[in-house]
């Protein structure tokens, strides 16, 4: 029944003249499917909500999506590197020399400051540096870059779905909190610019790349 409801909701979304199937905001484009999967009743067309172009989610949208994605872990791709930098518009805004970690951080809807803190502590003490030491023990540095694409869903079609990635108003404070907690643990932290078009340069050491969840 759940699959039948999802299919019927998708057909309703495609036929509705009020909802564009080429929405510029990928998170908002999947909200209708999210409420259907959460067990909501057949939605009522709402011209104000469906036609607006802002990507900022409403409280109802966030709540319904959290109910769908509850249980997904906070996720980070950790790349052991020997030197790394991140630049925006040709200007380097964060970097480190020598041994360290490039941390690509993803945030999902159900994340909280507690999960961000737990992930920061886990990564700070994870023994993935040379000699089976942690980045904290080895005196290494970390470059943290926001990476919503870690929550891509590629099960269907050729266009990834981003519905499991939290929207900016939810993700940015948790990204900042993660960086602060990692620094509080004793790791020297450099950052990218949240939501910016960035260029990340690094030399993968090993190579070693781990997906860490909390």
KETOR-223162 format. One record per atom (N, C-alpha, C): z, x, y; residue in three letters. Coordinates in steps of 0.1 Angstrom, whole numbers, padded with zeros to 4 digits. Each point is the difference from the previous one (the first is absolute). Layout:
% KETOR-223162
ATOM:c3:c1:c2:residu
ATOM:Z:X:Y:Ala $
...
END
This chain:
% KETOR-223162
ATOM:c3:c1:c2:residu
ATOM:0000:0008:-0012:Unk $
ATOM:0000:-0008:0012:Unk $
ATOM:0000:0009:0013:Unk $
ATOM:0007:0011:-0001:Unk $
ATOM:0001:0008:0011:Unk $
ATOM:-0014:0006:0004:Unk $
ATOM:-0008:0004:-0011:Unk $
ATOM:-0013:0005:0003:Unk $
ATOM:-0009:-0011:0005:Unk $
ATOM:0001:-0012:-0005:Unk $
ATOM:-0008:-0011:0005:Unk $
ATOM:0003:-0003:0014:Unk $
ATOM:0013:0001:0004:Unk $
ATOM:0003:-0002:0014:Unk $
ATOM:-0005:0010:0009:Unk $
ATOM:0000:0013:-0005:Unk $
ATOM:-0005:0011:0008:Unk $
ATOM:-0015:-0001:0002:Unk $
ATOM:-0007:-0004:-0010:Unk $
ATOM:-0015:-0002:0001:Unk $
ATOM:-0003:-0011:0010:Unk $
ATOM:0008:-0012:-0001:Unk $
ATOM:-0003:-0011:0008:Unk $
ATOM:0003:0003:0015:Unk $
ATOM:0010:0008:0002:Unk $
ATOM:0004:0004:0014:Unk $
ATOM:-0011:0009:0005:Unk $
ATOM:-0005:0009:-0008:Unk $
ATOM:-0011:0010:0005:Unk $
ATOM:-0012:-0008:0004:Unk $
ATOM:-0004:-0010:-0008:Unk $
ATOM:-0011:-0009:0003:Unk $
ATOM:0002:-0007:0013:Unk $
ATOM:0012:-0005:0001:Unk $
ATOM:0004:-0007:0013:Unk $
ATOM:-0002:0009:0012:Unk $
ATOM:0005:0013:-0002:Unk $
ATOM:-0001:0009:0011:Unk $
ATOM:-0014:0003:0004:Unk $
ATOM:-0009:0002:-0010:Unk $
ATOM:-0014:0003:0003:Unk $
ATOM:-0007:-0011:0006:Unk $
ATOM:0003:-0013:-0003:Unk $
ATOM:-0007:-0011:0005:Unk $
ATOM:0005:-0005:0014:Unk $
ATOM:0013:0005:0003:Unk $
ATOM:0005:-0005:0013:Unk $
ATOM:-0007:0006:0012:Unk $
ATOM:-0004:-0008:0009:Unk $
ATOM:-0007:0005:0012:Unk $
ATOM:0009:0007:0010:Unk $
ATOM:0013:-0002:-0003:Unk $
ATOM:0010:0005:0010:Unk $
ATOM:0005:0014:-0004:Unk $
ATOM:-0004:0005:-0012:Unk $
ATOM:0005:0013:-0004:Unk $
ATOM:-0012:0009:-0003:Unk $
ATOM:-0001:0011:0007:Unk $
ATOM:-0011:0009:-0001:Unk $
ATOM:0002:0009:-0013:Unk $
ATOM:-0010:0001:-0008:Unk $
ATOM:0001:0009:-0012:Unk $
ATOM:-0003:0014:0004:Unk $
ATOM:-0003:0003:0012:Unk $
ATOM:-0001:0014:0005:Unk $
ATOM:0010:0003:0010:Unk $
ATOM:0012:-0004:-0002:Unk $
ATOM:0011:0002:0009:Unk $
ATOM:0002:0015:0002:Unk $
ATOM:0002:0003:0013:Unk $
ATOM:0002:0014:0003:Unk $
ATOM:0013:0006:-0004:Unk $
ATOM:0010:-0009:-0003:Unk $
ATOM:0013:0004:-0004:Unk $
ATOM:0001:-0002:-0015:Unk $
ATOM:-0001:0010:-0009:Unk $
ATOM:0001:-0002:-0014:Unk $
ATOM:0012:-0006:-0005:Unk $
ATOM:0012:0002:0007:Unk $
ATOM:0012:-0005:-0005:Unk $
ATOM:0000:-0015:0002:Unk $
ATOM:-0005:-0005:0012:Unk $
ATOM:0000:-0014:0002:Unk $
ATOM:-0010:-0008:-0008:Unk $
ATOM:-0011:0007:-0004:Unk $
ATOM:-0010:-0007:-0008:Unk $
ATOM:0005:-0004:-0014:Unk $
ATOM:0011:0006:-0005:Unk $
ATOM:0005:-0003:-0013:Unk $
ATOM:0012:-0010:0000:Unk $
ATOM:0004:-0004:0012:Unk $
ATOM:0012:-0008:0001:Unk $
ATOM:-0001:-0013:-0008:Unk $
ATOM:-0012:-0007:0000:Unk $
ATOM:-0001:-0013:-0007:Unk $
ATOM:0002:0002:-0014:Unk $
ATOM:-0006:0011:-0006:Unk $
ATOM:0002:0003:-0014:Unk $
ATOM:0015:0003:-0003:Unk $
ATOM:0006:0006:0009:Unk $
ATOM:0014:0004:-0002:Unk $
ATOM:0009:-0013:-0001:Unk $
ATOM:-0002:-0009:0009:Unk $
ATOM:0008:-0012:-0001:Unk $
ATOM:-0002:-0008:-0012:Unk $
ATOM:-0013:0000:-0005:Unk $
ATOM:-0003:-0007:-0013:Unk $
ATOM:0007:0006:-0011:Unk $
ATOM:0000:0014:-0001:Unk $
ATOM:0006:0006:-0011:Unk $
ATOM:0015:-0001:0000:Unk $
ATOM:0006:-0002:0012:Unk $
ATOM:0014:-0002:0002:Unk $
ATOM:0005:-0014:-0005:Unk $
ATOM:-0009:-0008:-0003:Unk $
ATOM:0003:-0014:-0005:Unk $
ATOM:0000:-0010:0011:Unk $
ATOM:-0005:0003:0012:Unk $
ATOM:-0001:-0009:0010:Unk $
ATOM:-0009:-0012:-0003:Unk $
ATOM:0002:-0011:0006:Unk $
ATOM:-0009:-0011:-0002:Unk $
ATOM:-0013:0002:0008:Unk $
ATOM:-0010:-0008:-0003:Unk $
ATOM:-0013:0002:0006:Unk $
ATOM:0002:0000:0016:Unk $
ATOM:-0005:0010:0006:Unk $
ATOM:0003:0002:0015:Unk $
ATOM:-0008:-0010:0008:Unk $
ATOM:0006:-0003:0012:Unk $
ATOM:-0006:-0008:0009:Unk $
ATOM:-0007:0008:0011:Unk $
ATOM:-0012:-0003:0003:Unk $
ATOM:-0007:0007:0010:Unk $
ATOM:0007:0001:0013:Unk $
ATOM:0001:0011:0006:Unk $
ATOM:0007:0002:0013:Unk $
ATOM:-0009:0008:0009:Unk $
ATOM:-0006:-0007:0009:Unk $
ATOM:-0010:0007:0009:Unk $
ATOM:0006:0012:0008:Unk $
ATOM:0012:-0002:0004:Unk $
ATOM:0006:0011:0008:Unk $
ATOM:0002:0013:-0008:Unk $
ATOM:0006:-0002:-0012:Unk $
ATOM:0003:0012:-0008:Unk $
ATOM:-0012:0006:-0006:Unk $
ATOM:-0009:-0009:-0005:Unk $
ATOM:-0012:0006:-0007:Unk $
ATOM:-0010:0006:0009:Unk $
ATOM:-0001:-0005:0012:Unk $
ATOM:-0011:0005:0008:Unk $
ATOM:0004:0011:0009:Unk $
ATOM:0013:0003:0001:Unk $
ATOM:0003:0011:0010:Unk $
ATOM:-0004:0014:-0006:Unk $
ATOM:-0003:0009:0009:Unk $
ATOM:-0006:0013:-0005:Unk $
ATOM:0011:0011:0000:Unk $
ATOM:0012:-0003:0005:Unk $
ATOM:0010:0010:0000:Unk $
ATOM:0004:0004:-0015:Unk $
ATOM:0003:0013:-0002:Unk $
ATOM:0004:0004:-0013:Unk $
ATOM:0015:0000:-0002:Unk $
ATOM:0007:-0004:0010:Unk $
ATOM:0015:0000:-0001:Unk $
ATOM:0004:-0012:-0008:Unk $
ATOM:0007:0001:-0011:Unk $
ATOM:0004:-0011:-0009:Unk $
ATOM:0010:-0009:0006:Unk $
ATOM:0000:-0013:-0004:Unk $
ATOM:0011:-0009:0004:Unk $
ATOM:0011:0002:-0010:Unk $
ATOM:0012:-0005:0003:Unk $
ATOM:0011:0000:-0009:Unk $
ATOM:-0003:-0006:-0013:Unk $
ATOM:-0007:-0012:0000:Unk $
ATOM:-0003:-0007:-0012:Unk $
ATOM:-0009:0008:-0009:Unk $
ATOM:-0010:0007:0006:Unk $
ATOM:-0009:0009:-0008:Unk $
ATOM:0007:0011:-0006:Unk $
ATOM:0009:0007:0007:Unk $
ATOM:0008:0011:-0006:Unk $
ATOM:0008:-0005:-0011:Unk $
ATOM:0007:-0012:0002:Unk $
ATOM:0009:-0005:-0010:Unk $
ATOM:-0007:-0004:-0013:Unk $
ATOM:-0012:-0006:0002:Unk $
ATOM:-0007:-0005:-0012:Unk $
ATOM:-0006:0012:-0008:Unk $
ATOM:-0004:0011:0007:Unk $
ATOM:-0005:0012:-0006:Unk $
ATOM:0011:0007:-0007:Unk $
ATOM:0012:0001:0006:Unk $
ATOM:0011:0007:-0007:Unk $
ATOM:0003:-0007:-0013:Unk $
ATOM:-0001:-0013:-0001:Unk $
ATOM:0003:-0007:-0012:Unk $
ATOM:-0010:0004:-0011:Unk $
ATOM:-0013:0003:0004:Unk $
ATOM:-0010:0004:-0009:Unk $
ATOM:0002:0014:-0005:Unk $
ATOM:0004:0009:0009:Unk $
ATOM:0000:0015:-0003:Unk $
ATOM:0014:0005:-0003:Unk $
ATOM:0010:-0009:-0001:Unk $
ATOM:0014:0005:-0003:Unk $
ATOM:0000:0008:-0013:Unk $
ATOM:0006:0012:0001:Unk $
ATOM:0001:0008:-0012:Unk $
ATOM:-0009:0012:0001:Unk $
ATOM:-0010:0000:0008:Unk $
ATOM:-0008:0012:0002:Unk $
ATOM:0008:0011:0006:Unk $
ATOM:-0001:0013:-0005:Unk $
ATOM:0008:0011:0005:Unk $
ATOM:-0006:0006:0013:Unk $
ATOM:0009:0006:0008:Unk $
ATOM:-0005:0009:0011:Unk $
ATOM:-0007:0011:-0007:Unk $
ATOM:-0011:0005:0006:Unk $
ATOM:-0009:0009:-0007:Unk $
ATOM:-0004:0012:0009:Unk $
ATOM:-0001:0012:-0005:Unk $
ATOM:-0004:0011:0008:Unk $
ATOM:-0008:0010:-0009:Unk $
ATOM:-0011:0005:0005:Unk $
ATOM:-0007:0011:-0007:Unk $
ATOM:0005:0013:0006:Unk $
ATOM:0005:0009:-0009:Unk $
ATOM:0005:0012:0005:Unk $
ATOM:-0009:0012:-0005:Unk $
ATOM:-0005:0007:0010:Unk $
ATOM:-0009:0011:-0003:Unk $
ATOM:0006:0013:0004:Unk $
ATOM:0003:0009:-0010:Unk $
ATOM:0005:0013:0003:Unk $
ATOM:-0011:0008:0006:Unk $
ATOM:0003:0005:0012:Unk $
ATOM:-0010:0007:0008:Unk $
ATOM:0005:0013:0005:Unk $
ATOM:-0010:0009:0003:Unk $
ATOM:0003:0013:0007:Unk $
ATOM:-0007:-0001:0013:Unk $
ATOM:0007:-0006:0010:Unk $
ATOM:-0006:-0002:0013:Unk $
ATOM:-0007:-0014:0001:Unk $
ATOM:0003:-0007:0011:Unk $
ATOM:-0006:-0013:0001:Unk $
ATOM:0001:-0004:0015:Unk $
ATOM:-0010:-0009:0004:Unk $
ATOM:0001:-0005:0014:Unk $
ATOM:-0007:-0014:0001:Unk $
ATOM:0004:-0007:0010:Unk $
ATOM:-0006:-0013:0002:Unk $
ATOM:-0004:-0001:0015:Unk $
ATOM:-0012:-0005:0002:Unk $
ATOM:-0005:0000:0014:Unk $
ATOM:-0005:-0014:0003:Unk $
ATOM:0000:-0004:0013:Unk $
ATOM:-0005:-0012:0006:Unk $
ATOM:-0009:0003:0012:Unk $
ATOM:-0012:-0004:-0001:Unk $
ATOM:-0010:0002:0011:Unk $
ATOM:-0001:0015:0002:Unk $
ATOM:0000:0008:-0010:Unk $
ATOM:-0002:0015:0001:Unk $
ATOM:0012:0007:0004:Unk $
ATOM:0011:-0006:0002:Unk $
ATOM:0013:0007:0004:Unk $
ATOM:0010:0000:-0012:Unk $
ATOM:0005:0012:-0003:Unk $
ATOM:0009:0001:-0011:Unk $
ATOM:0014:-0005:0005:Unk $
ATOM:0005:-0010:-0007:Unk $
ATOM:0013:-0006:0005:Unk $
ATOM:0012:0002:-0010:Unk $
ATOM:-0003:0006:-0012:Unk $
ATOM:0010:0003:-0009:Unk $
ATOM:-0005:0011:-0010:Unk $
ATOM:0008:0009:-0004:Unk $
ATOM:-0005:0011:-0009:Unk $
ATOM:0012:0008:-0005:Unk $
ATOM:-0003:0007:-0011:Unk $
ATOM:0009:0010:-0005:Unk $
ATOM:-0007:0012:-0006:Unk $
ATOM:0006:0011:0000:Unk $
ATOM:-0006:0012:-0006:Unk $
ATOM:0009:0003:-0012:Unk $
ATOM:-0006:0007:-0010:Unk $
ATOM:0007:0003:-0012:Unk $
ATOM:0002:-0011:-0010:Unk $
ATOM:0010:0000:-0008:Unk $
ATOM:0002:-0010:-0010:Unk $
ATOM:0006:-0012:0005:Unk $
ATOM:-0005:-0012:-0005:Unk $
ATOM:0006:-0013:0004:Unk $
ATOM:-0007:-0011:-0007:Unk $
ATOM:0003:-0012:0005:Unk $
ATOM:-0005:-0013:-0006:Unk $
ATOM:-0008:-0008:0010:Unk $
ATOM:-0011:-0005:-0004:Unk $
ATOM:-0007:-0010:0008:Unk $
ATOM:0003:-0013:-0007:Unk $
ATOM:0007:-0009:0007:Unk $
ATOM:0005:-0012:-0005:Unk $
ATOM:-0008:-0012:0006:Unk $
ATOM:-0008:-0007:-0008:Unk $
ATOM:-0008:-0011:0004:Unk $
ATOM:0009:-0012:-0004:Unk $
ATOM:0005:-0007:0010:Unk $
ATOM:0010:-0011:-0003:Unk $
ATOM:-0007:-0014:0002:Unk $
ATOM:0002:-0008:-0011:Unk $
ATOM:-0004:-0014:0000:Unk $
ATOM:0012:-0009:0001:Unk $
ATOM:-0002:-0011:0007:Unk $
ATOM:0011:-0010:0001:Unk $
ATOM:-0005:-0014:-0004:Unk $
ATOM:0007:-0007:-0008:Unk $
ATOM:-0003:-0013:-0004:Unk $
ATOM:0009:-0011:0006:Unk $
ATOM:-0003:-0012:-0002:Unk $
ATOM:0007:-0011:0007:Unk $
ATOM:0015:-0001:-0003:Unk $
ATOM:0004:0003:-0012:Unk $
ATOM:0014:-0002:-0004:Unk $
ATOM:0009:0013:0003:Unk $
ATOM:-0006:0010:0006:Unk $
ATOM:0008:0012:0003:Unk $
ATOM:0010:-0002:0011:Unk $
ATOM:0010:0008:0000:Unk $
ATOM:0011:-0001:0010:Unk $
ATOM:0005:0014:0003:Unk $
ATOM:0009:0001:0010:Unk $
ATOM:0005:0013:0003:Unk $
ATOM:0007:0007:-0012:Unk $
ATOM:0006:-0008:-0008:Unk $
ATOM:0006:0005:-0012:Unk $
ATOM:-0010:0007:-0010:Unk $
ATOM:-0011:-0006:-0002:Unk $
ATOM:-0010:0006:-0009:Unk $
ATOM:-0006:0012:0007:Unk $
ATOM:-0002:0000:0013:Unk $
ATOM:-0005:0011:0007:Unk $
ATOM:0009:0012:0000:Unk $
ATOM:0013:-0003:0001:Unk $
ATOM:0010:0011:-0001:Unk $
ATOM:0001:0006:-0014:Unk $
ATOM:-0001:-0009:-0010:Unk $
ATOM:0000:0004:-0014:Unk $
ATOM:-0012:0009:-0003:Unk $
ATOM:-0011:-0003:0005:Unk $
ATOM:-0012:0008:-0003:Unk $
ATOM:0001:0013:0007:Unk $
ATOM:0005:0000:0013:Unk $
ATOM:0001:0013:0007:Unk $
ATOM:0010:0009:-0007:Unk $
ATOM:0011:-0005:-0005:Unk $
ATOM:0009:0008:-0008:Unk $
ATOM:-0006:0006:-0013:Unk $
ATOM:-0007:-0009:-0006:Unk $
ATOM:-0006:0004:-0013:Unk $
ATOM:-0010:0011:0002:Unk $
ATOM:-0009:-0001:0010:Unk $
ATOM:-0010:0010:0003:Unk $
ATOM:0007:0013:0005:Unk $
ATOM:0010:0000:0008:Unk $
ATOM:0006:0012:0005:Unk $
ATOM:0006:0008:-0011:Unk $
ATOM:0005:-0006:-0011:Unk $
ATOM:0006:0007:-0011:Unk $
ATOM:-0008:0001:-0013:Unk $
ATOM:-0013:-0004:0001:Unk $
ATOM:-0009:0000:-0011:Unk $
ATOM:-0004:0015:-0003:Unk $
ATOM:0001:0004:-0012:Unk $
ATOM:-0003:0015:-0003:Unk $
ATOM:-0015:0001:-0003:Unk $
ATOM:-0008:0000:0010:Unk $
ATOM:-0014:0001:-0002:Unk $
ATOM:-0006:0012:0007:Unk $
ATOM:0008:0008:0007:Unk $
ATOM:-0005:0012:0007:Unk $
ATOM:0000:0012:-0010:Unk $
ATOM:-0005:0011:0004:Unk $
ATOM:-0001:0012:-0009:Unk $
ATOM:0014:0004:-0005:Unk $
ATOM:0001:0004:-0013:Unk $
ATOM:0012:0004:-0005:Unk $
ATOM:0009:-0012:-0004:Unk $
ATOM:-0006:-0012:-0001:Unk $
ATOM:0008:-0012:-0003:Unk $
ATOM:0011:-0003:0011:Unk $
ATOM:-0003:0003:0012:Unk $
ATOM:0009:-0003:0011:Unk $
ATOM:-0005:-0012:0008:Unk $
ATOM:0009:-0006:0007:Unk $
ATOM:-0004:-0011:0009:Unk $
ATOM:-0004:0005:0013:Unk $
ATOM:-0007:-0009:0008:Unk $
ATOM:-0004:0005:0014:Unk $
ATOM:0012:0003:0008:Unk $
ATOM:0012:-0006:-0003:Unk $
ATOM:0012:0003:0008:Unk $
ATOM:0005:0014:-0005:Unk $
ATOM:0001:0002:-0013:Unk $
ATOM:0005:0013:-0005:Unk $
ATOM:-0009:0012:0004:Unk $
ATOM:-0013:-0002:0001:Unk $
ATOM:-0009:0010:0003:Unk $
ATOM:-0002:0003:0015:Unk $
ATOM:0006:-0008:0008:Unk $
ATOM:-0002:0001:0014:Unk $
ATOM:-0014:-0004:0005:Unk $
ATOM:-0006:-0008:-0008:Unk $
ATOM:-0014:-0004:0004:Unk $
ATOM:0000:-0011:0010:Unk $
ATOM:-0011:-0004:0005:Unk $
ATOM:-0001:-0010:0011:Unk $
ATOM:-0008:-0012:-0006:Unk $
ATOM:0000:-0011:0007:Unk $
ATOM:-0007:-0012:-0004:Unk $
ATOM:-0009:-0005:0012:Unk $
ATOM:-0012:-0004:-0004:Unk $
ATOM:-0008:-0007:0010:Unk $
ATOM:-0002:-0014:-0006:Unk $
ATOM:0005:-0010:0008:Unk $
ATOM:0000:-0014:-0005:Unk $
ATOM:-0011:-0008:0007:Unk $
ATOM:-0009:-0006:-0007:Unk $
ATOM:-0011:-0008:0005:Unk $
ATOM:0000:-0014:-0006:Unk $
ATOM:-0001:-0010:0008:Unk $
ATOM:0000:-0014:-0005:Unk $
ATOM:-0013:-0002:-0008:Unk $
ATOM:0001:-0007:-0011:Unk $
ATOM:-0012:-0002:-0009:Unk $
ATOM:0001:-0014:-0007:Unk $
ATOM:-0005:-0010:0007:Unk $
ATOM:0001:-0013:-0005:Unk $
ATOM:-0010:-0002:-0013:Unk $
ATOM:-0010:0009:-0001:Unk $
ATOM:-0009:-0002:-0011:Unk $
ATOM:0006:0004:-0013:Unk $
ATOM:0012:0004:-0001:Unk $
ATOM:0007:0003:-0013:Unk $
ATOM:0002:-0014:-0007:Unk $
ATOM:-0001:-0011:0008:Unk $
ATOM:0002:-0013:-0007:Unk $
ATOM:-0013:-0007:-0002:Unk $
ATOM:-0011:0007:0000:Unk $
ATOM:-0013:-0007:-0003:Unk $
ATOM:0000:-0006:-0013:Unk $
ATOM:-0006:-0012:-0001:Unk $
ATOM:-0002:-0007:-0013:Unk $
ATOM:-0015:0000:-0002:Unk $
ATOM:-0004:0007:-0011:Unk $
ATOM:-0014:0002:-0003:Unk $
ATOM:-0004:-0007:-0013:Unk $
ATOM:0008:-0010:-0004:Unk $
ATOM:-0002:-0006:-0013:Unk $
ATOM:-0013:-0009:0000:Unk $
ATOM:-0003:-0006:0012:Unk $
ATOM:-0012:-0009:0000:Unk $
ATOM:-0010:0005:0011:Unk $
ATOM:-0012:-0001:-0003:Unk $
ATOM:-0011:0003:0009:Unk $
ATOM:0000:0014:0004:Unk $
ATOM:-0008:0003:0011:Unk $
ATOM:-0002:0013:0005:Unk $
ATOM:0007:0003:0013:Unk $
ATOM:0006:-0010:0006:Unk $
ATOM:0007:0001:0012:Unk $
ATOM:0015:0000:-0002:Unk $
ATOM:0008:0010:0002:Unk $
ATOM:0014:0000:-0002:Unk $
ATOM:0007:-0011:0008:Unk $
ATOM:0011:-0005:-0006:Unk $
ATOM:0008:-0009:0007:Unk $
ATOM:0013:0007:0004:Unk $
ATOM:0004:-0003:0013:Unk $
ATOM:0012:0007:0005:Unk $
ATOM:0012:-0009:0002:Unk $
ATOM:0000:-0011:-0008:Unk $
ATOM:0010:-0010:0003:Unk $
ATOM:0014:0005:-0004:Unk $
ATOM:0001:0010:-0009:Unk $
ATOM:0014:0005:-0003:Unk $
ATOM:0005:0010:0010:Unk $
ATOM:-0008:0004:0010:Unk $
ATOM:0004:0009:0010:Unk $
ATOM:0007:-0008:0012:Unk $
ATOM:0011:0004:0004:Unk $
ATOM:0007:-0007:0011:Unk $
ATOM:-0007:0001:0013:Unk $
ATOM:0000:-0010:0008:Unk $
ATOM:-0007:0001:0014:Unk $
ATOM:0008:0010:0009:Unk $
ATOM:-0007:0004:0010:Unk $
ATOM:0006:0010:0009:Unk $
ATOM:0014:-0003:0005:Unk $
ATOM:0003:-0013:0005:Unk $
ATOM:0014:-0003:0005:Unk $
ATOM:0011:0002:-0010:Unk $
ATOM:-0004:-0001:-0013:Unk $
ATOM:0010:0003:-0011:Unk $
ATOM:0000:0014:-0004:Unk $
ATOM:-0012:0006:-0001:Unk $
ATOM:-0001:0014:-0006:Unk $
ATOM:0004:0011:0010:Unk $
ATOM:-0003:-0001:0013:Unk $
ATOM:0003:0011:0009:Unk $
ATOM:0015:0003:0001:Unk $
ATOM:0009:-0010:0002:Unk $
ATOM:0014:0003:0001:Unk $
ATOM:0005:0007:-0013:Unk $
ATOM:-0005:-0004:-0012:Unk $
ATOM:0004:0007:-0012:Unk $
ATOM:-0006:0014:-0002:Unk $
ATOM:-0012:0002:0005:Unk $
ATOM:-0005:0013:0000:Unk $
ATOM:0008:0009:0009:Unk $
ATOM:0004:-0004:0012:Unk $
ATOM:0008:0008:0009:Unk $
ATOM:0014:0002:-0007:Unk $
ATOM:0006:-0010:-0006:Unk $
ATOM:0013:0002:-0007:Unk $
ATOM:-0001:0010:-0011:Unk $
ATOM:-0011:-0001:-0008:Unk $
ATOM:-0001:0010:-0011:Unk $
ATOM:0000:0014:0006:Unk $
ATOM:-0008:0003:0011:Unk $
ATOM:-0001:0013:0006:Unk $
ATOM:0014:0005:0005:Unk $
ATOM:0007:-0010:0006:Unk $
ATOM:0014:0004:0005:Unk $
ATOM:0009:0003:-0011:Unk $
ATOM:-0001:-0007:-0011:Unk $
ATOM:0009:0002:-0012:Unk $
ATOM:-0003:0013:-0007:Unk $
ATOM:-0013:0004:0000:Unk $
ATOM:-0004:0012:-0006:Unk $
ATOM:0005:0012:0008:Unk $
ATOM:-0001:-0001:0013:Unk $
ATOM:0005:0010:0009:Unk $
ATOM:0015:0001:-0001:Unk $
ATOM:0007:-0011:-0001:Unk $
ATOM:0014:0000:-0001:Unk $
ATOM:0005:0007:-0013:Unk $
ATOM:-0009:-0001:-0010:Unk $
ATOM:0004:0007:-0013:Unk $
ATOM:-0001:0015:0002:Unk $
ATOM:-0007:0005:0010:Unk $
ATOM:-0001:0014:0003:Unk $
ATOM:-0014:0006:-0001:Unk $
ATOM:-0010:-0009:-0002:Unk $
ATOM:-0014:0004:-0001:Unk $
ATOM:-0006:0000:0014:Unk $
ATOM:-0007:0011:0004:Unk $
ATOM:-0007:0000:0013:Unk $
ATOM:-0013:-0009:-0002:Unk $
ATOM:-0001:-0009:0009:Unk $
ATOM:-0010:-0011:-0001:Unk $
ATOM:-0009:0000:0012:Unk $
ATOM:-0013:0000:-0003:Unk $
ATOM:-0011:-0003:0010:Unk $
ATOM:-0006:-0013:-0004:Unk $
ATOM:-0006:-0007:0010:Unk $
ATOM:-0005:-0013:-0002:Unk $
ATOM:-0014:-0002:0005:Unk $
ATOM:-0007:-0010:-0006:Unk $
ATOM:-0013:-0004:0005:Unk $
ATOM:0003:-0011:0011:Unk $
ATOM:-0010:-0007:0004:Unk $
ATOM:0001:-0011:0009:Unk $
ATOM:-0002:-0013:-0008:Unk $
ATOM:0009:-0009:0000:Unk $
ATOM:-0001:-0012:-0008:Unk $
ATOM:-0012:-0008:0005:Unk $
ATOM:-0009:-0004:-0010:Unk $
ATOM:-0011:-0009:0003:Unk $
ATOM:-0012:0007:0007:Unk $
ATOM:0001:0013:0002:Unk $
ATOM:-0011:0007:0007:Unk $
ATOM:-0010:0005:-0010:Unk $
ATOM:-0012:0003:0004:Unk $
ATOM:-0010:0006:-0008:Unk $
ATOM:0002:0015:0000:Unk $
ATOM:0005:0005:-0011:Unk $
ATOM:0005:0013:-0001:Unk $
ATOM:-0009:0009:-0009:Unk $
ATOM:0001:0013:0002:Unk $
ATOM:-0007:0010:-0009:Unk $
ATOM:0011:0009:-0005:Unk $
ATOM:0001:0000:-0013:Unk $
ATOM:0011:0008:-0007:Unk $
ATOM:-0007:0012:-0007:Unk $
ATOM:0005:0012:0003:Unk $
ATOM:-0005:0012:-0006:Unk $
ATOM:0011:0007:-0007:Unk $
ATOM:-0002:0004:-0013:Unk $
ATOM:0010:0006:-0008:Unk $
ATOM:-0006:0009:-0011:Unk $
ATOM:0008:0009:-0005:Unk $
ATOM:-0004:0008:-0011:Unk $
ATOM:0010:-0004:-0011:Unk $
ATOM:-0006:-0007:-0010:Unk $
ATOM:0008:-0005:-0011:Unk $
ATOM:0005:0012:-0009:Unk $
ATOM:0013:0001:-0001:Unk $
ATOM:0006:0012:-0007:Unk $
ATOM:0003:-0004:-0015:Unk $
ATOM:-0007:0006:-0009:Unk $
ATOM:0002:-0003:-0014:Unk $
ATOM:-0013:-0002:-0008:Unk $
ATOM:-0006:-0012:0002:Unk $
ATOM:0003:-0011:0009:Unk $
ATOM:0011:-0009:-0006:Unk $
ATOM:0009:-0005:0008:Unk $
ATOM:0010:-0009:-0004:Unk $
ATOM:0000:-0012:0009:Unk $
ATOM:-0002:-0012:-0006:Unk $
ATOM:0001:-0013:0007:Unk $
ATOM:0007:-0010:-0008:Unk $
ATOM:0010:-0006:0006:Unk $
ATOM:0008:-0010:-0008:Unk $
ATOM:0001:-0013:0008:Unk $
ATOM:-0001:-0011:-0007:Unk $
ATOM:0004:-0013:0006:Unk $
ATOM:0014:-0003:-0003:Unk $
ATOM:0008:-0002:0010:Unk $
ATOM:0015:-0002:-0001:Unk $
ATOM:0003:-0014:0005:Unk $
ATOM:0008:-0008:-0007:Unk $
ATOM:0003:-0013:0003:Unk $
ATOM:0016:-0001:0000:Unk $
ATOM:0004:-0010:0008:Unk $
ATOM:0015:-0002:0001:Unk $
ATOM:0002:-0015:0002:Unk $
END
